[in-house]
């Protein structure tokens, strides 16, 4: 199963945070699942880190590749059809990062690991 990690799910997994649900942990840990991290999430982390809203203990250009490799996650590029999909989606959510994640999940037929229930309004199966 191909699973897209919301930004917070990725960070909570990496930091072994208690906020990550047991069900989410099970899906991420399952070696039969392919876990993907969108470059939209990397962009979100970069912005929040540069604004001081998120503390990353090492440079982002080290942190992200290290975590992808250590956890067996794959990056999900942002493609033209993902961006075009955003244009046709209703405004259930105004956060541009989450809207792009929803578009990617729809276009790639992915499940999403997220605490945010808004993804179900886009017809995406949410794991939490």
N, C-alpha and C positions, 0 to 999 in steps of 0.2 A: 504494500500500500504506500502511495506517495503522500507525504504529509508536509504541509507548509507551517513553519513555526512563526507565530506572531512575535514581534520584537520582544515583548516582555517574557514570553514563554522561553525564547532562546536565552535571554539573560538569566532568568530564574533557574533554568536547567544548568547553565554554566556555573552559576554561583550557588547551586544546591539550595536555593531559597525555599523556605517552607510554604510560600504562597503558591507554588506550583502544585496543582492537584495530583492526587495519586493516579487517577486515570490518565492524565497528561503524561506523567512520568512513565507509565506503562507503555504508552504508544511510542514515546521517544526512545525508550530503552529497547524496544522490540527490534531485533536485528533484521527481521523480515520487512520492516518499514524503511522507506527511503525518506529521510528528513531533509528538508530544503530550507535554506535561509535566503529570503529575497534580498536583493541589493537595495530595495526600498528600506528594509530594516537596517541595513548597514548605513544608509544615508541618514535615517532617523537617529541612530546611535551617534553618528558623527555630529549632527546638529546639536543634539542634547548635550553631548560631551563638551562641545566647543562653547556652549552657553553656560556651562557649569551646573547643569541640571542632572547630570549623570557622571558618576566617577568611574573611570576605567583605569586600572592600575598600571597600564603600559600603553605605549602608542597604539592607536587603532590599526595601523598597517601591520602590526605584529599580532595584536589581540585577536582580530577576526580570523586570519588564516590559521593561527594556532588552534583556535577553538573549532573551526571547521574540521581540521585534520584530526585533532584529539577525539572528537565526537563522531567522526564519520559523516558529518553533514555535508551537503552539497549546496553551492551557491545557485540561486535562481536569478538569471539575468532578467533585466527589464526589457521586454520586446515591444515592437511597434503595436502589435495586436493587443497587448496588455494596456497600453496607454489609450488606444482607441476604445477599448471596452469601457474604460472609466467614463468616457464621454456619453455613453448610452445608459449608464447605471443611475437609478434613482438616488436621491440624497438622503438615504437612511443614516448616513454618517458623513460628517463634514471633515473629518481628519483625512488629509490627503494621503498619508502613509497607509492608513487602514483601507482607504478606497482603492489604492493601487494593489494592496495585498488581496482584497476581495476580487478585483479584476483578474489578477494572476491565478487565484484559486479557481475562478470560474473558467477561464480560458484553458487552464492546464488540467482541469477536473481533479483538483486536490482537496483533501480534507485540510482543515486548519486547526492547529492547537492554539487556543486563545481563551482567555477568561472573558472576553468581550462578546456578549450575546448578539450584538448587531450583525455579525456575519451570517447568522441564520436567516435574517431578513433578505439577504442576497441569494438565498437558496444554497448556501454552502454548509456542508456537514461540519459541525464544530465539535472538537474533542475537548472536553473539560470535565 
